[in-house]
Each structure stands twice: as C-alpha cells, then as structure tokens.
Amino acid sequence: MSRGVFRSLKGFDRARERYPRVSAPVTLVYSENDWSKPAERDRVANALTDVHRITVPRTGHFSALERPDEMARILLDAA
C-alpha cells in the first residue's frame, strides 16, 4: 500500500495547483489522529473558496473503518 501512495505523490502535488479553481462547496474531513499535519490541512482549506472542515475525534487515518457510523452521518449531512 505504501508504494502506491508514494507513486501517487507527484499527482497529488499537481492536483493541488487546481484547488483554487474549484467552485463547488467542499467538505474536508480529517481524523483527529490522522497522519496529515495541521499546516497541510490549513493549506488545502485556504486554497479552496467554499470549504467546511470537520475533524472526527478519537480516529486515525482510516476513519471509515474505525467510525463508519460517524462517516455515514457526515456524508449524509453534506448531501
């Protein structure tokens, strides 16, 4: 799994360049104990124009596996 993530990093960087052109509302969902750094989360949020941020407490990177009911609620609320 790690190899796939590392192979995709250049694509993630290229995608970030497009964030300012996103005109649809975006909900960013992060887990409290995720590997992403707060500065990176802020950078993504600041690049978007209409953004709502949610942090799922007591959860690691795989929030859909760890707290599926909470993730389903978030998705339904965003719809």
Secondary structure, 3 states (H helix, E strand, C coil): CHHHHHHHHHHHHHHHCCHHHCCCCEEEEEECCCCCCHHHHHHHHHHCCCEEEEEECCCCCCHHHHCHHHHHHHHHHHC
